[in-house]
């Protein structure tokens, strides 16, 4: 049976497609800020720190997604505070938080009472296991991200492009920087189910990088969302046809699109 015929009959495939499209929207919007401000390393620190919150939630019997949201917001706030002082060795601190957060999560999950969860689904994602409850979470997070960006669009864009200029205009730059990291944290939580913690940065940055030459930030967000949707749907289709894991296949798809565009746009060598 073809992928599209199965999609009409199989509920789990419909949920996976819906999750992929919801994630693509957040990736396009928030990923544009990540690329413009060049904070992919900060986003990686948040992503890997999320595992500590999920492990803590699993230990106490709470929903893992709730632990992921709490940890993502906590790490976003901590990283924002660390980057306020440029004299700090920020890259080392982020690398330490990245490693310690992930290690703490692995230990907590391994030693949690009861049956241990499948770590592979956390690390590499498993979009085929997304249920209606997870879709509800994704829809709520998407709505929160879009309403926040729409309401504070001028301030966020000014901060993303030129913080000094934004300060001269009297804009709350530090609050905007914190808000951008919070949006990144929420998007990371969205991506956990689809691509997992290890592959999250690819879907958060590459679609926005593909749309970087857009005429405006709003256009960049729309184009990045479209690129992300194309990659995730193509990856889902290829994973079904080839019997590959869906999350890594989606990342391969967006990586192939990015590489193809770079090759096409490469200027010819002078003879």
TILUMMAR-479752 format. One line per field, with one value per residue: residue number from 1; x, y negated, z negated of N, C-alpha, C in turn. Coordinates in pm, whole numbers, plus 50000, padded with zeros to 5 digits. Layout:
REM TILUMMAR-479752
pos: NUM|...
nxx: X|...
nyy: Y|...
nzz: Z|...
caxx: X|...
cayy: Y|...
cazz: Z|...
cxx: X|...
cyy: Y|...
czz: Z|...
This chain:
REM TILUMMAR-479752
pos: 1|2|3|4|5|6|7|8|9|10|11|12|13|14|15|16|17|18|19|20|21|22|23|24|25|26|27|28|29|30|31|32|33|34|35|36|37|38|39|40|41|42|43|44|45|46|47|48|49|50|51|52|53|54|55|56|57|58|59|60|61|62|63|64|65|66|67|68|69|70|71|72|73|74|75|76|77|78|79|80|81|82|83|84|85|86|87|88|89|90|91|92|93|94|95|96|97|98|99|100|101|102|103|104|105|106|107|108|109|110|111|112|113|114|115|116|117|118|119|120|121|122|123|124|125|126|127|128|129|130|131|132|133|134|135|136|137|138|139|140|141|142|143|144|145|146|147|148|149|150|151|152|153|154|155|156|157|158|159|160|161|162|163|164|165|166|167|168|169|170|171|172|173|174|175|176|177|178|179|180|181|182|183|184|185|186|187|188|189|190|191|192|193|194|195|196|197|198|199|200|201|202|203|204|205|206|207|208|209|210|211|212|213|214|215|216|217|218|219|220|221|222|223|224|225|226|227|228|229|230|231|232|233|234|235|236|237|238|239|240|241|242|243|244|245|246|247|248|249|250|251|252|253|254|255|256|257|258|259|260|261|262|263|264|265|266|267|268|269|270|271
nxx: 50084|50052|50208|50033|49782|49778|49784|49527|49391|49521|49539|49764|49951|49823|49827|50103|50161|50018|50155|50407|50356|50270|50502|50669|50573|50639|50917|50985|50916|51043|51297|51395|51467|51670|51864|51912|52012|52221|52234|52248|52406|52329|52064|52112|52217|51989|51825|51956|51960|51696|51648|51713|51497|51290|51372|51353|51078|50984|51085|50931|50684|50541|50393|50611|50636|50557|50767|50966|50892|50919|51196|51310|51233|51359|51633|51655|51620|51840|52058|52019|52075|52344|52463|52442|52664|52942|53198|53216|53316|53139|53089|53214|53067|52812|52862|52921|52675|52519|52630|52614|52341|52226|52350|52251|51980|51986|52075|51868|51648|51731|51742|51491|51190|50995|50902|51144|51151|51164|51466|51563|51352|51337|51587|51617|51367|51023|50798|50589|50462|50313|50028|49679|49675|49937|49933|49753|49903|50108|49965|49876|50123|50222|50028|50076|50338|50304|50119|50266|50489|50356|50239|50457|50623|50771|50959|51098|51212|51375|51556|51670|51811|51978|52099|52207|52102|51834|51834|51892|51657|51500|51390|51302|51557|51696|51487|51360|51555|51553|51292|51308|51476|51307|51104|51253|51299|51038|50990|51183|51078|50852|50978|51085|50928|50931|51194|51370|51610|51877|51883|51752|51851|51904|51651|51566|51733|51819|51592|51535|51781|51774|51586|51699|51760|51533|51300|51203|51170|50930|50859|51073|51015|50778|50870|51065|50905|50765|50976|51050|50814|50804|51036|50983|50747|50833|51037|50887|50738|50948|51058|50851|50839|51096|51136|51276|51390|51177|51234|51528|51528|51379|51554|51769|51644|51599|51862|51962|51819|51923|52195|52172|52070|52286|52480|52366|52358|52622|52883|53025|53361|53635|53784
nyy: 50119|49775|49476|49255|49372|49524|49315|49215|49408|49487|49392|49325|49235|49008|48852|48824|48674|48440|48355|48306|48087|47895|47864|47766|47508|47372|47404|47251|46989|46937|47038|46855|46637|46759|46806|46544|46415|46576|46789|47063|47234|47174|47261|47533|47592|47554|47753|47997|47978|48017|48287|48342|48233|48395|48643|48595|48550|48802|48952|48863|48934|48762|48608|48650|48449|48219|48190|48143|47892|47730|47762|47664|47394|47315|47357|47182|46934|46941|46949|46706|46532|46594|46501|46229|46109|46029|46086|46335|46675|46780|46981|47209|47244|47293|47532|47693|47694|47810|48073|48165|48138|48321|48559|48578|48616|48866|49034|49002|49103|49365|49466|49427|49512|49802|49902|49830|49564|49558|49461|49398|49281|49034|48925|48937|48898|48990|48968|49118|49216|49019|48903|48804|48645|48542|48396|48199|48062|47968|47801|47606|47498|47401|47205|47030|46946|46819|46612|46463|46379|46235|46030|45892|45831|45606|45530|45771|45826|45599|45636|45876|45804|45573|45499|45274|45055|45100|45052|44777|44681|44713|44960|45261|45442|45652|45793|45873|46041|46246|46336|46434|46655|46803|46862|47021|47232|47338|47422|47619|47811|47880|48005|48236|48472|48519|48500|48553|48495|48481|48428|48192|47934|47921|47910|47676|47478|47510|47485|47209|47105|47169|46989|46743|46529|46380|46104|45978|46018|46139|46261|46435|46604|46726|46857|47024|47187|47317|47456|47624|47772|47903|48063|48223|48360|48488|48640|48803|48946|49079|49228|49405|49547|49658|49784|49655|49482|49216|48949|48904|48937|48718|48513|48575|48513|48230|48156|48240|48071|47823|47855|47894|47647|47482|47579|47518|47239|47170|46967|46967|47081|46870|46877
nzz: 50000|50083|49949|49941|49968|49734|49555|49561|49424|49188|48858|48703|48888|48983|48750|48726|48957|48902|48672|48782|48950|48765|48614|48813|48857|48618|48628|48853|48773|48518|48568|48750|48590|48445|48643|48739|48509|48455|48260|48237|48085|47823|47842|47875|47622|47462|47569|47502|47229|47166|47131|46868|46725|46824|46727|46450|46426|46502|46290|46070|46152|46315|46612|46886|47083|46953|46773|46962|47067|46837|46777|47015|47012|46776|46837|47053|46926|46751|46931|47059|46845|46798|47031|47008|46899|47063|46999|46898|46960|47182|47377|47273|47038|47144|47282|47064|46924|47121|47135|46865|46809|46989|46904|46642|46696|46827|46619|46427|46569|46613|46352|46250|46068|46150|46487|46728|46972|47336|47438|47689|47829|47710|47766|48046|48145|48227|48428|48518|48300|48191|48025|47982|47753|47737|47974|47903|47709|47878|48052|47872|47785|48028|48081|47867|47927|48180|48121|47940|48092|48295|48144|48037|48245|48377|48174|48124|48374|48414|48204|48281|48512|48455|48160|48028|48171|48115|47840|47839|47936|47721|47663|47484|47467|47330|47212|47445|47555|47366|47406|47669|47628|47465|47647|47820|47644|47611|47873|47899|47727|47874|48088|47983|47996|48267|48390|48185|47916|47997|48269|48300|48357|48629|48763|48652|48748|49023|49210|49178|49256|49525|49609|49583|49753|49790|49840|49614|49255|49186|49429|49444|49229|49321|49556|49443|49283|49485|49614|49400|49370|49618|49598|49370|49439|49675|49561|49390|49577|49717|49509|49457|49700|49719|49482|49273|48974|48875|48774|48805|49086|49173|49100|49267|49506|49492|49470|49717|49890|49813|49877|50155|50239|50172|50347|50596|50587|50575|50689|51021|51090|51172|51492
caxx: 50000|50132|50204|49915|49666|49784|49755|49381|49334|49592|49534|49896|50014|49759|49882|50242|50160|49974|50265|50514|50317|50271|50643|50726|50533|50722|51056|51002|50904|51147|51426|51442|51538|51793|51961|51946|52093|52331|52232|52225|52474|52240|51951|52158|52225|51853|51773|52014|51920|51558|51646|51713|51359|51211|51410|51296|50934|50964|51116|50820|50558|50471|50402|50744|50630|50553|50905|51042|50860|50980|51341|51345|51219|51463|51762|51654|51644|51977|52149|52004|52147|52487|52511|52436|52800|53026|53329|53214|53352|53004|53088|53247|52954|52704|52903|52908|52532|52478|52672|52564|52196|52195|52393|52156|51858|52009|52081|51735|51561|51779|51717|51355|51110|50906|50958|51215|51101|51254|51552|51583|51246|51371|51710|51605|51229|50941|50678|50483|50397|50240|49886|49594|49714|50057|49894|49694|50015|50176|49879|49878|50254|50226|49945|50147|50452|50258|50058|50374|50567|50271|50217|50581|50705|50872|51065|51177|51289|51479|51656|51740|51900|52077|52062|52244|52001|51710|51850|51881|51514|51431|51323|51352|51637|51726|51362|51336|51649|51499|51173|51351|51524|51188|51041|51338|51274|50909|51004|51260|50983|50773|51059|51129|50853|50955|51334|51450|51696|52006|51869|51661|51911|51895|51520|51548|51817|51836|51485|51554|51898|51731|51502|51768|51765|51400|51297|51169|51171|50802|50871|51168|50943|50686|50947|51128|50800|50738|51089|51040|50701|50846|51134|50924|50654|50915|51103|50786|50710|51065|51071|50749|50875|51225|51139|51378|51335|51120|51305|51652|51502|51340|51675|51841|51573|51629|52005|51979|51768|52018|52315|52137|52061|52422|52549|52307|52388|52766|52925|53122|53500|53692|53872
cayy: 50000|49654|49389|49169|49457|49555|49193|49201|49514|49510|49276|49286|49157|48877|48779|48790|48565|48319|48313|48253|47955|47805|47838|47685|47370|47317|47400|47138|46862|46922|47065|46732|46561|46832|46783|46402|46379|46672|46847|47207|47301|47159|47350|47668|47607|47571|47883|48108|47965|48062|48426|48344|48211|48513|48747|48559|48574|48947|48999|48831|48980|48654|48619|48610|48326|48109|48174|48084|47750|47666|47760|47577|47255|47290|47346|47058|46823|46950|46910|46560|46467|46615|46421|46087|46063|46073|46125|46478|46768|46830|47105|47319|47263|47358|47671|47766|47716|47904|48209|48203|48154|48447|48669|48588|48676|49009|49104|49001|49194|49502|49509|49394|49629|49856|49937|49719|49533|49581|49344|49365|49192|48901|48876|48927|48871|49097|48897|49214|49247|48900|48925|48686|48560|48470|48297|48088|47985|47900|47693|47500|47433|47326|47086|46939|46890|46729|46494|46383|46315|46135|45917|45819|45847|45501|45536|45892|45811|45499|45698|45979|45743|45479|45471|45137|44967|45119|44981|44633|44652|44730|45089|45349|45540|45771|45869|45935|46153|46355|46389|46514|46784|46877|46915|47133|47343|47399|47492|47741|47908|47927|48089|48359|48587|48540|48524|48588|48391|48475|48378|48078|47813|47922|47860|47541|47380|47524|47420|47063|47074|47176|46872|46625|46420|46322|45958|45932|46126|46210|46349|46540|46700|46803|46947|47126|47282|47399|47549|47725|47860|47988|48161|48319|48447|48574|48736|48900|49034|49164|49323|49509|49629|49725|49842|49586|49402|49095|48827|48888|48922|48577|48432|48599|48442|48087|48143|48254|47948|47716|47881|47873|47503|47425|47617|47445|47096|47148|46897|47043|47042|46795|46962
cazz: 50000|50091|49831|49942|49938|49591|49480|49552|49341|49063|48768|48654|48993|48983|48636|48757|49054|48832|48586|48868|48997|48649|48583|48922|48836|48510|48676|48943|48701|48416|48630|48813|48487|48412|48750|48745|48393|48448|48125|48248|47973|47709|47864|47846|47477|47412|47613|47428|47090|47151|47088|46721|46682|46856|46632|46321|46434|46501|46154|45980|46209|46385|46759|46933|47159|46856|46729|47072|47073|46721|46793|47126|46967|46676|46905|47132|46833|46702|47039|47076|46735|46819|47144|46977|46868|47174|46947|46867|47067|47205|47454|47182|46949|47219|47306|46937|46900|47226|47098|46733|46818|47057|46819|46531|46749|46852|46489|46367|46643|46592|46215|46208|46031|46252|46617|46791|47106|47448|47453|47830|47873|47661|47829|48192|48182|48283|48465|48543|48173|48144|48010|47979|47641|47778|48075|47830|47654|47988|48100|47771|47789|48154|48065|47777|48000|48286|48061|47880|48199|48361|48056|48008|48366|48401|48073|48143|48498|48390|48118|48358|48611|48400|48022|47992|48230|48040|47713|47864|47955|47594|47657|47376|47539|47250|47200|47575|47567|47283|47471|47784|47575|47419|47769|47863|47552|47644|48001|47872|47671|47987|48176|47917|48046|48410|48425|48069|47861|48064|48406|48298|48411|48775|48804|48600|48816|49168|49288|49174|49338|49665|49639|49529|49850|49807|49838|49479|49156|49198|49546|49406|49145|49406|49642|49359|49247|49604|49629|49295|49402|49730|49552|49277|49513|49760|49473|49345|49692|49742|49397|49478|49816|49701|49348|49196|48864|48935|48735|48880|49229|49193|49092|49392|49612|49486|49500|49862|49951|49785|49958|50295|50265|50168|50471|50709|50577|50572|50810|51102|51075|51284|51574
cxx: 50088|50116|50074|49788|49662|49747|49604|49319|49395|49596|49671|49973|49953|49810|50026|50249|50120|50086|50377|50481|50315|50414|50705|50693|50620|50868|51080|51004|51022|51286|51482|51517|51670|51902|52006|52036|52213|52344|52203|52289|52391|52119|51989|52170|52088|51801|51827|51983|51780|51550|51646|51573|51270|51243|51352|51146|50904|50986|50998|50684|50476|50476|50539|50744|50624|50693|50992|51018|50928|51131|51384|51337|51328|51600|51768|51682|51787|52077|52139|52083|52298|52542|52498|52574|52894|53164|53333|53259|53226|53003|53119|53131|52838|52737|52888|52762|52475|52507|52610|52413|52157|52234|52296|52025|51872|52010|51942|51641|51601|51742|51577|51278|51019|50978|51021|51159|51206|51338|51567|51475|51270|51489|51694|51460|51156|50804|50560|50408|50321|50090|49808|49634|49838|50027|49829|49799|50083|50095|49880|50011|50270|50147|50014|50264|50405|50197|50164|50451|50484|50254|50339|50677|50809|50989|51156|51266|51403|51590|51736|51841|52011|52036|52094|52143|51870|51717|51835|51736|51433|51357|51383|51432|51659|51602|51332|51429|51601|51378|51208|51399|51407|51115|51121|51311|51143|50916|51083|51168|50895|50850|51098|51060|50889|51099|51420|51547|51826|51995|51790|51720|51900|51762|51495|51624|51817|51720|51500|51675|51863|51653|51569|51768|51629|51403|51267|51173|51042|50805|50967|51099|50849|50761|51013|51026|50768|50850|51081|50927|50737|50939|51071|50826|50731|50987|51009|50753|50825|51083|50972|50789|50998|51238|51258|51313|51295|51200|51436|51631|51458|51463|51760|51776|51605|51777|52032|51930|51866|52144|52288|52130|52199|52499|52497|52349|52538|52811|53027|53264|53548|53789|54009
cyy: 49875|49570|49310|49249|49494|49434|49174|49299|49525|49383|49230|49204|49017|48791|48735|48675|48434|48265|48250|48111|47853|47766|47746|47537|47303|47305|47279|47005|46842|46946|46943|46645|46628|46805|46637|46361|46472|46733|46997|47283|47290|47251|47495|47693|47628|47710|47997|48099|48013|48204|48437|48325|48330|48628|48721|48585|48724|49004|48979|48872|48872|48678|48571|48477|48204|48083|48110|47934|47675|47654|47666|47430|47220|47272|47220|46938|46824|46906|46760|46486|46479|46525|46271|46028|46117|46117|46274|46559|46846|46965|47226|47349|47333|47504|47754|47794|47818|48048|48254|48225|48286|48567|48689|48653|48825|49090|49112|49099|49340|49554|49477|49520|49674|49885|49815|49693|49565|49455|49302|49269|49050|48842|48852|48905|48994|49038|48993|49253|49128|48931|48794|48591|48477|48365|48175|47998|47904|47781|47576|47424|47349|47195|46984|46870|46786|46601|46403|46308|46207|46011|45831|45819|45736|45507|45656|45880|45712|45557|45802|45920|45661|45439|45327|45036|44977|45048|44831|44591|44672|44861|45176|45466|45667|45857|45940|46053|46272|46418|46475|46651|46868|46938|47032|47254|47414|47476|47621|47849|47966|48030|48223|48481|48620|48580|48564|48477|48374|48408|48247|47956|47807|47864|47718|47436|47390|47467|47269|47021|47078|47051|46740|46506|46356|46171|45901|46050|46207|46307|46463|46647|46788|46904|47058|47230|47375|47500|47661|47823|47956|48098|48266|48413|48541|48680|48844|48998|49130|49268|49437|49603|49713|49797|49788|49516|49263|48969|48807|48871|48780|48486|48451|48522|48292|48062|48151|48128|47833|47731|47854|47724|47438|47457|47537|47298|47067|47078|46977|46992|46966|46883|46897
czz: 50000|49965|49827|49918|49790|49506|49463|49454|49202|48978|48723|48758|49002|48868|48664|48856|48987|48742|48668|48914|48883|48612|48688|48903|48729|48554|48765|48870|48606|48474|48700|48713|48450|48515|48753|48630|48374|48307|48130|48131|47845|47722|47837|47697|47415|47445|47529|47279|47063|47097|46936|46667|46710|46761|46493|46318|46430|46362|46060|46035|46276|46536|46808|47009|47068|46801|46835|47081|46958|46735|46905|47084|46865|46741|46991|47043|46783|46808|47068|46968|46754|46929|47121|46955|46975|47125|46912|46989|47105|47277|47366|47089|47020|47246|47179|46907|46997|47180|46966|46737|46883|46970|46702|46577|46773|46722|46427|46437|46617|46453|46165|46170|46145|46381|46682|46932|47212|47472|47599|47880|47825|47739|47979|48239|48234|48316|48489|48416|48116|48140|48006|47867|47676|47884|48009|47768|47765|48039|48002|47772|47916|48140|47975|47848|48101|48228|48000|47987|48270|48274|48033|48127|48385|48302|48095|48267|48479|48304|48194|48454|48547|48260|47982|48047|48154|47904|47731|47887|47828|47581|47546|47434|47457|47231|47332|47597|47486|47350|47591|47737|47523|47539|47824|47775|47584|47776|47985|47817|47781|48070|48114|47976|48190|48438|48307|48030|47940|48201|48414|48367|48563|48822|48755|48681|48968|49250|49291|49257|49486|49706|49604|49624|49875|49789|49700|49385|49164|49316|49518|49322|49228|49493|49561|49316|49364|49628|49525|49323|49515|49683|49462|49347|49605|49678|49422|49456|49717|49632|49412|49590|49791|49567|49268|49077|48915|48902|48808|49030|49262|49191|49217|49507|49610|49512|49649|49935|49932|49871|50105|50328|50263|50296|50589|50707|50573|50700|50887|51081|51199|51361|51588
